[in-house]
Amino acid sequence: MTAKYKRVLLKLSGESLMGDRNFGIDPEIVQSIAEEISEIVCSGVEVAIVVGGGNIFRGVQGAASGMDRATADYIGMIATVMNALTLQDALERLPNPIHTRVLSAIDMQEVAEPYIRRRAMRHLENKLVVIFGAGSGNPFFTTDTTAALRAAEINAEVIFKATRVDGIYDCDPLLNPNAKRYQTLNYSYVLTHDLRVMDITAFTLCKETNIPIVVFDLGVPGNIRRAVMGESIGTYVGGSCEVK
């Protein structure tokens, strides 16, 4: 089957790397994610990744405990680089290694390349997986916003937001067993109903640049491939979609 998309941005939360742990990184989970990414790369898809750091440190939580917010956010950015390097290592240790570059928005030249848009584009054209670390390099912005920003910068066709839930619901499915999962949504409906697909800054940027978002459950094996192939999984958010 031919992939629906040529260039995609995959947004991974830091929590997705924890597995069933309460903290840190589960090597088996990282390995399984790397194998799924390898599958789509081998099909010819250009892949960029933004990874969060919440499995190690969340800036918002640090600030809530009394830490200076900017300092807490910088610590969170460094946590995302740790996750990016872990994912890079897993991809390059596969039986058929996937060549990868980590590009950091904070200068860490010993372990990662600096983020330069044209360099990122060139790596993708050369079929290297690009992992963006350190968020946007600025405090007070989430990695969701980074995902939207980098997707726009590299001309990604879609953002795949891989989460621990299987889509977007009209209310919390953990609190309401009758919660409805949407198959497709449009930007206006999401904003007017405050569905929180991403933080408002990230979502507004996706709306302005007309980049669709697919939210799906990373815990289901093969879902990354299904999403890239255009199969109907999770929830698709686009500009002119019918709400259903």
C-alpha positions, 0 to 999 in steps of 0.5 A, spaced: 500 500 500 502 506 498 503 511 503 498 517 503 503 522 506 510 524 503 512 528 509 510 527 516 511 530 523 510 525 529 509 528 536 510 523 541 509 525 549 514 524 554 509 519 557 509 515 551 516 513 553 514 510 560 510 504 558 507 502 565 512 506 569 511 512 573 517 515 571 523 515 566 524 511 560 522 504 558 527 501 553 522 496 550 517 501 549 522 505 545 524 499 541 517 498 539 516 505 537 523 505 533 521 499 529 514 502 527 518 508 525 523 504 521 517 501 517 514 507 515 521 510 513 522 504 509 516 505 505 519 512 503 516 517 508 520 523 510 519 523 518 520 528 523 519 527 530 518 532 536 518 529 543 516 531 549 519 531 556 514 529 561 516 522 563 523 526 566 520 533 568 515 538 566 516 545 567 509 547 569 509 542 575 516 545 577 513 552 577 507 549 581 512 547 586 515 554 587 520 554 581 521 560 577 517 558 571 522 560 565 528 555 569 523 550 570 521 550 562 528 550 560 529 544 565 523 541 561 527 542 554 533 539 556 529 533 558 526 533 551 533 532 548 534 526 553 528 523 550 530 525 543 537 522 544 534 515 547 530 515 540 535 516 536 539 510 539 534 506 538 533 507 531 540 506 529 541 500 533 535 496 529 537 490 525 537 495 519 539 502 522 535 508 521 540 514 520 537 519 524 539 527 526 537 530 533 537 538 532 536 542 538 533 549 539 538 550 545 546 549 543 548 542 545 553 541 540 557 535 543 550 531 542 546 534 537 546 539 531 543 546 532 536 547 529 537 550 522 531 550 518 534 549 511 539 543 515 533 540 517 529 540 510 536 537 507 536 531 512 529 530 510 530 530 503 536 525 504 531 520 508 534 521 515 529 521 520 530 528 524 528 529 531 527 536 534 529 537 541 529 542 546 522 544 544 522 551 541 528 554 545 523 558 549 520 558 555 512 558 556 511 554 550 509 547 550 512 541 545 505 541 542 507 548 540 513 546 537 510 541 533 506 546 530 511 550 529 516 545 526 511 542 522 509 549 518 517 550 517 518 544 514 512 543 510 509 537 513 503 535 510 500 532 517 501 532 524 500 525 528 499 526 535 500 519 538 497 519 545 495 514 550 488 515 548 484 513 541 482 520 539 478 526 541 472 525 545 466 530 547 468 529 554 472 525 558 471 518 557 474 516 564 469 520 567 463 519 562 463 512 559 458 514 554 463 519 552 463 520 544 469 519 540 469 524 534 472 521 527 473 527 524 473 535 526 474 541 523 478 547 526 472 551 528 468 546 531 474 544 536 475 552 538 468 553 539 467 547 543 474 548 547 476 540 545 483 541 547 486 537 541 493 541 543 494 547 547 491 554 544 497 556 541 499 550 537 492 549 535 491 556 532 498 555 528 495 549 525 489 552 523 492 558 520 497 554 516 492 549 514 496 543 517 491 537 519 492 533 525 491 526 527 490 524 534 491 516 535 493 511 540 500 510 540 499 503 544 496 500 539 501 496 535 501 498 527 497 505 528 503 509 526 503 505 519 496 505 519 495 513 520 501 514 515 497 510 510 491 514 511 487 509 514 481 511 519 484 511 526 483 516 532 480 523 530 482 527 524 482 534 524 482 538 518 479 545 515 473 543 511 472 536 515 465 534 517 463 533 524 462 526 526 
